[in-house]
Amino acid sequence: LKAGKAAAEQAKAERPPKEKPSRSAER
């Protein structure tokens, strides 16, 4: 679970929230 969270954080930092605002709202 920890690895998944780290990967998600990295992907979020790599991809701006402007590209997928729906993903940010889901969290």
Residue pairs with C-beta under 8 A, 6 or more apart in sequence:
17 23
17 24
